[in-house]
């Protein structure tokens, strides 16, 4: 049990350190609702693209033709609804 707690502690410590090393995560809803010219979007453009893409299960959501891919479009719409 002590070994499990040590591993858990190490993981917890590492997860708190990652954001301070520039690998921080972004708020997907903020990515979807902030204007593209806002400071937040200018600072997080690539991270936002990657986070949204990961949420809907594609490599790059900006390159998906939503009218040709109704499954991805539905996932994107559901994500957008969660952020309202």
Contact map, one row per residue, 1 for C-alpha under 8 A:
111110000000000000000000000000000000000000000000000000000000000000000000000000000000
111111000000000000000000000000000000000000000000000000000000000000000000000000000000
111111100000000000000000000000000000000000000000000000000000000000000000000000000000
111111110000000000000000000000000000000000000000000000000000000000000000000000000000
111111111000000000000000000000000000000000000000000000000000000000000000000000000000
011111111100000000000000000000000000000000000000000000000000000000000000000000000000
001111111110000000000000000000000000000000000000000000000000000000000000000000000000
000111111111000000000000000000000000000000000000000000000000000000000000000000000000
000011111111100000000000000000000000000000000000000000000000000000000000000000000000
000001111111110000000000000000000000000000000000000000000000000000000000000000000000
000000111111111000000000000000000000000000000000000000000000000000000000000000000000
000000011111111100000000000000000000000000000000000000000000000000000000000000000000
000000001111111110000000000000000000000000000000000000000000000000000000000000000000
000000000111111111000000000000000000000000000000000000000000000000000000000000000000
000000000011111111100000000000000000000000000000000000000000000000000000000000000000
000000000001111111110000000000000000000000000000000000000000000000000000000000000000
000000000000111111111000000000000000000000000000000000000000000000000000000000000000
000000000000011111111111000000000000000000000000000000000000000000000000000000000000
000000000000001111111111100000000000000000000000000000000000000000000000000000000000
000000000000000111111111000000000000000000000000000000000000000000000000000000000000
000000000000000011111111000000000000000000000000000000000000000000000000000000000000
000000000000000001111111000000000000000000000000000000000000000000000000000000000000
000000000000000001111111100000000000000000000000000000000000000000000000000000000000
000000000000000001111111110000000000000000000000000000000000000000000000000000000000
000000000000000000100011111000000000000000000010000000000000000000000000000000000000
000000000000000000000001111101100000000000010011001000000000000000000000000000000000
000000000000000000000000111111100000000000000001000000000000000000000000000000000000
000000000000000000000000011111110000000000000001001100000000000000000000000000000000
000000000000000000000000001111111000000000000000000000000000000000000000000000010110
000000000000000000000000011111111100000000000000000000000000000000000000000000000000
000000000000000000000000011111111100000010000001000100000000000000000000000000000000
000000000000000000000000000111111100000000000000000000000000000000000000000000010010
000000000000000000000000000011111110000000000000000000000000000000000000000000000010
000000000000000000000000000001111111010110000000000000000000000000000000000000000000
000000000000000000000000000000001111110010000000000000000000000000000000000000000000
000000000000000000000000000000000111110011000000000000000000000000000000000000000000
000000000000000000000000000000000011111011000000000000000000000000000000000000000000
000000000000000000000000000000000111111111000000000000000000000000000000000000000000
000000000000000000000000000000000000111111100000000000000000000000000000000000000000
000000000000000000000000000000000100011111110000000000000000000000000000000000000000
000000000000000000000000000000100111111111111001000000000000000000000000000000000000
000000000000000000000000000000000001111111111000000000000000000000000000000000000000
000000000000000000000000000000000000001111111000000000000000000000000000000000000000
000000000000000000000000010000000000000111111111000000000000000000000000000000000000
000000000000000000000000000000000000000011111111100000000000000000000000000000000000
000000000000000000000000000000000000000000011111110000000000000000000000000000000000
000000000000000000000000110000000000000000011111111000000000000000000000000000000000
000000000000000000000000011100100000000010011111111100000000000000000000000000000000
000000000000000000000000000000000000000000001111111110000001110000000000000000000000
000000000000000000000000000000000000000000000111111111000011000000000000000000000000
000000000000000000000000010100000000000000000011111111100000000000000000000000000000
000000000000000000000000000100100000000000000001111111110000100000000000000000000000
000000000000000000000000000000000000000000000000111111111111100000000000000000000000
000000000000000000000000000000000000000000000000011111111110000000000000000000000000
000000000000000000000000000000000000000000000000001111111000000000000000000000100000
000000000000000000000000000000000000000000000000000111111100100000000001001100100000
000000000000000000000000000000000000000000000000000011111110000000000001000000000000
000000000000000000000000000000000000000000000000000011011111100000000001000000000000
000000000000000000000000000000000000000000000000010011001111100000000000000000000000
000000000000000000000000000000000000000000000000110010000111111100000000000000000000
000000000000000000000000000000000000000000000000100110010111111100000000000000000000
000000000000000000000000000000000000000000000000100000000001111100000000000000000000
000000000000000000000000000000000000000000000000000000000001111110000000000000000000
000000000000000000000000000000000000000000000000000000000001111111001000000000000000
000000000000000000000000000000000000000000000000000000000000001111111000000000000000
000000000000000000000000000000000000000000000000000000000000000111111101100000000000
000000000000000000000000000000000000000000000000000000000000000011111100100000000000
000000000000000000000000000000000000000000000000000000000000000011111100000000000000
000000000000000000000000000000000000000000000000000000000000000111111111100000000000
000000000000000000000000000000000000000000000000000000000000000001111111110000000000
000000000000000000000000000000000000000000000000000000000000000000001111111000000000
000000000000000000000000000000000000000000000000000000011100000001001111111100000000
000000000000000000000000000000000000000000000000000000000000000001101111111110000000
000000000000000000000000000000000000000000000000000000000000000000000111111111000000
000000000000000000000000000000000000000000000000000000010000000000000011111111100000
000000000000000000000000000000000000000000000000000000010000000000000001111111110000
000000000000000000000000000000000000000000000000000000000000000000000000111111111000
000000000000000000000000000000000000000000000000000000000000000000000000011111111100
000000000000000000000000000000000000000000000000000000110000000000000000001111111110
000000000000000000000000000010010000000000000000000000000000000000000000000111111111
000000000000000000000000000000000000000000000000000000000000000000000000000011111111
000000000000000000000000000010000000000000000000000000000000000000000000000001111111
000000000000000000000000000010011000000000000000000000000000000000000000000000111111
000000000000000000000000000000000000000000000000000000000000000000000000000000011111
